[in-house]
């Protein structure tokens, strides 16, 4: 089985930016998560998510089609077994963006998975990033920053913790890259 790297952290910390920064530097396949939230500008089916209805998602749960799933900010999100099978067949490292609940579930099911926690330099910096993203109301942003605290408690389940300071994305990407390369060579 190819190695699996879990990328996790609170909303707005830069998980997608880190993953995008890694793409030209290391050959991997990215898990496409299935979600029930609406598409944002620039997104399309399969990029960066599979978008389905709540009823369709509930059927995936009932039919035991998901490796892991959760309700995050009132939307369902998870990964199908078919998606993991598809990526494993390609025999490249797998990068999987997931929340901390998902990290716990996946590490229980796939103990060899390596979990990387991306943390913000501060809650205030995270709030500024969410506001500048312009995709959520101030009410939603307040809810997301309130939930940031719950992300800080389970840090011991992570194999690497990296802070993503403002204007230092390249350094954050290099830290994650170095860790991944080290894991791939050992």
N, C-alpha and C positions, 0 to 999 in steps of 0.2 A: 504494500500500500504506500502511495506517495505521502510525504510528510504533510501534515495539516497545521497551518498557522492561523490562530484565531486572533483577530484584531478587534479590540473592544475599548469602550470608553463612553463617557456621557455625550449626549447630543450636542453637536457644535464644536467638539474638541478637534476635529480634523481627520477623522478616520478615513473618509473617502479621499481626502487630499494626500494622506500618507500612502494609501494603496495606489493612487494614480501616480505618485512620485516614484514608487517602486517599479512600476510597469516597464519603464525603459532600462532598468538596472538589473533585473532578475527575471528569469522565465518562470512564470507560474500561471495557474488558472484560478479564476475568482468564482467563488460560490455566488450564484444569483439567488437571492432570498425572495420568497413569495410573500407579498404584503397585501393588505386590504386598504391601505391609504390611497388617496388620489395621487395622480402623477403631478410632479412639479415641472415648471418650465425646464426644457432641455432633456427631460426623461422620456423614455419610450418603453414599450413592452420588451422586457429582457435587458434593459439598460437604464438604471442599474438593478432593477427588480422585475419580477413577474408580478403583475398587478391583477388581482382577482377580487370577486365580491366576498362579503362576509359569509354568505351561504355556501359558496364554493369552498372557502377555507374550512368552515365547520365540517363539511363532508370529508376533507382531507384528514381532519382530526378523527372523525368517526371511523374512517376506513384505515386508520393507522398508517398513513402514507408519509408522515413527517418524522424526521430524525429528532428535531426539537422545534418548539414553538412557544410563543408567549403573546400576551396582550401588552402592547407598549403604547402608552398615550392614546388609549382607546382604539387602537388598530391591531389587528392580528398580523403577526409576522413569523415566519419559520422557514425551514429548509426541508425539501422533500428528499426521500431516500433515492429517488430517481436522479436528482441533481448530483448527489454525492457519488452515486454509481457512475454517472456520466463523466465526472471529473477524475475519478480514480482510474478509469479506463484510459485516460490520456497520459498517465504516468508522469505528470509534472507536479511540483509542489502545489498545494492548494491553499489559497488565502480566503478566509471566511470571516466576514464582518458580522459580529453578533453582540448582543447585550450580555450583561454579567450573568443573568439567569441562564442564558444559552451556554456560556462558558462552563458553568457548573454541570449542566446536563451533558454537554459534549465530552468534557473531560471524564465524566463518569462512564460514558459509552465508548469513548475512544481515548484511553489514557495516554497514548503517545502524542496526542495533539498538544501543540505548544501555544500558550495564551500570552498575548502581548496587550498590556493595558496602556492606552494613550490617555494621559491626564492633562488637564489645562493648568496653566500657571496659577490661576485663581478662579474662583466662581465669578468674580467681576469680569475677568477677561472672557470667560465663556459666555456670559450674558451679552457682552459687546459683540461677540462673533455671531450669536444667534440673531441679534437685532440687525446687524449689517447684512446678514444673509437675506433678509427681507422676505422670508417665506412663511413666517408665523406671526400671529398676533401677539401683542405684548402680554396678553393673558396666557397664551400657550407658552411663551418664553419664560414667564414667571413659574409656571408649572414645571417646565423642563429644568430650570436652575434649582428649584426646590428638590427635585429628584437627584440632583448631582451628589448630594450627601450619601445616598444609599450606594452609590458606586464606590465610595472610598472604603467601605467596610470589608468587602471580600478580597482585598488585594493579595492575600496570601495564596490564592488559587492561580495567580498569574506567574508565568515564568520570567517575564520581563516587564518592568514599569518604566515608561518613557514620558517625560514632560514635553509637551508641544508648546513652547513659548511663542508669543506673538512675533511674527516676522522671522522665525527660525525654522520654518518647515523643512528646508533642505537638511538641516542638522538632525531633525527628528527622523526624517527618512533614512539618513545615513546610519543612525543608531539602530533602527529596525532592520535595515539591510545587513549590517554587521552581524547582528544576532542570527538572522535567518541563514546567512552564509556559514556561520559557525556551526549551526545545527545541521546544515546540509553536508558539511564536510566531516562531521563526527560519526 
